[in-house]
């Protein structure tokens, strides 16, 4: 029996190993864990930081204040750039 490419893609997207960051995010402890054990990496490695933020968004059951602050800061910077360019 041969499966279609679409079916295989669907199964691959649903079946994947869960890592400990995802489990911590589900339980609401990921921020504390990162601050205790990966603070320097979180602050200096943008790819790691983005991955952690994505995990928090996908698996956390509560809003994450740090992510909201990141988005607000990015939005503020973009709006400031937009206003500065339009004032010229």
HUURTA-V206431 format. One record per residue. N is the residue number from 1. RES is the residue in one small letter. PHI is phi in whole degrees, -180 to 180 (NA if undefined). OMEGA is omega in radians with two decimals (none if undefined). NEAR is the number of other C-alpha atoms within 10 Angstrom. Layout:
# HUURTA-V206431
n=N res=RES phi=PHI omega=OMEGA near=NEAR
n=N res=RES phi=PHI omega=OMEGA near=NEAR
This chain:
# HUURTA-V206431
n=1 res=x phi=NA omega=-3.11 near=3
n=2 res=x phi=-110 omega=-3.13 near=4
n=3 res=x phi=-95 omega=3.13 near=7
n=4 res=x phi=-74 omega=3.12 near=8
n=5 res=x phi=-60 omega=-3.13 near=9
n=6 res=x phi=-63 omega=3.12 near=9
n=7 res=x phi=-66 omega=3.14 near=10
n=8 res=x phi=-64 omega=3.09 near=11
n=9 res=x phi=-62 omega=3.13 near=11
n=10 res=x phi=-62 omega=3.13 near=10
n=11 res=x phi=-63 omega=3.13 near=11
n=12 res=x phi=-63 omega=3.12 near=10
n=13 res=x phi=-74 omega=-3.12 near=9
n=14 res=x phi=-90 omega=-3.06 near=9
n=15 res=x phi=-102 omega=3.08 near=9
n=16 res=x phi=-156 omega=3.14 near=8
n=17 res=x phi=-70 omega=3.08 near=7
n=18 res=x phi=-96 omega=3.11 near=8
n=19 res=x phi=-97 omega=-3.06 near=8
n=20 res=x phi=-68 omega=3.08 near=10
n=21 res=x phi=-63 omega=3.13 near=19
n=22 res=x phi=-65 omega=3.12 near=20
n=23 res=x phi=-64 omega=3.12 near=15
n=24 res=x phi=-64 omega=3.11 near=19
n=25 res=x phi=-65 omega=3.11 near=23
n=26 res=x phi=-62 omega=-3.11 near=17
n=27 res=x phi=-85 omega=3.10 near=13
n=28 res=x phi=84 omega=-3.10 near=18
n=29 res=x phi=-114 omega=-3.04 near=14
n=30 res=x phi=-65 omega=-3.14 near=20
n=31 res=x phi=-59 omega=3.13 near=19
n=32 res=x phi=-64 omega=3.14 near=12
n=33 res=x phi=-63 omega=3.13 near=14
n=34 res=x phi=-63 omega=-3.14 near=17
n=35 res=x phi=-63 omega=-3.12 near=13
n=36 res=x phi=-80 omega=-2.97 near=10
n=37 res=x phi=-119 omega=-3.06 near=10
n=38 res=x phi=-131 omega=-3.03 near=14
n=39 res=x phi=-60 omega=-3.14 near=15
n=40 res=x phi=-63 omega=3.13 near=11
n=41 res=x phi=-64 omega=3.14 near=14
n=42 res=x phi=-63 omega=-3.12 near=17
n=43 res=x phi=-77 omega=-3.00 near=11
n=44 res=x phi=-105 omega=-3.09 near=10
n=45 res=x phi=-106 omega=-3.06 near=11
n=46 res=x phi=-65 omega=3.13 near=11
n=47 res=x phi=-65 omega=3.09 near=11
n=48 res=x phi=-61 omega=-3.13 near=14
n=49 res=x phi=-60 omega=3.13 near=17
n=50 res=x phi=-64 omega=3.11 near=13
n=51 res=x phi=-63 omega=3.11 near=13
n=52 res=x phi=-63 omega=3.13 near=20
n=53 res=x phi=-64 omega=3.11 near=17
n=54 res=x phi=-64 omega=3.11 near=14
n=55 res=x phi=-61 omega=3.13 near=18
n=56 res=x phi=-62 omega=3.13 near=24
n=57 res=x phi=-65 omega=-3.07 near=15
n=58 res=x phi=-77 omega=-2.95 near=12
n=59 res=x phi=-112 omega=-3.11 near=16
n=60 res=x phi=-74 omega=3.13 near=19
n=61 res=x phi=-88 omega=-3.14 near=12
n=62 res=x phi=-124 omega=3.07 near=12
n=63 res=x phi=-62 omega=-3.13 near=11
n=64 res=x phi=-105 omega=-3.04 near=15
n=65 res=x phi=-61 omega=-3.12 near=10
n=66 res=x phi=-61 omega=3.13 near=12
n=67 res=x phi=-68 omega=3.10 near=16
n=68 res=x phi=-59 omega=3.12 near=11
n=69 res=x phi=-65 omega=3.09 near=11
n=70 res=x phi=-61 omega=-3.14 near=12
n=71 res=x phi=-65 omega=3.12 near=12
n=72 res=x phi=-65 omega=3.09 near=12
n=73 res=x phi=-65 omega=3.12 near=12
n=74 res=x phi=-63 omega=3.11 near=12
n=75 res=x phi=-63 omega=3.12 near=12
n=76 res=x phi=-61 omega=3.11 near=12
n=77 res=x phi=-63 omega=3.13 near=12
n=78 res=x phi=-65 omega=3.12 near=12
n=79 res=x phi=-66 omega=3.09 near=12
n=80 res=x phi=-63 omega=3.10 near=12
n=81 res=x phi=-61 omega=3.14 near=12
n=82 res=x phi=-62 omega=-3.13 near=11
n=83 res=x phi=-65 omega=3.13 near=11
n=84 res=x phi=-62 omega=3.14 near=10
n=85 res=x phi=-69 omega=-3.14 near=9
n=86 res=x phi=-80 omega=3.10 near=8
n=87 res=x phi=-78 omega=-3.09 near=7
n=88 res=x phi=-74 omega=none near=5
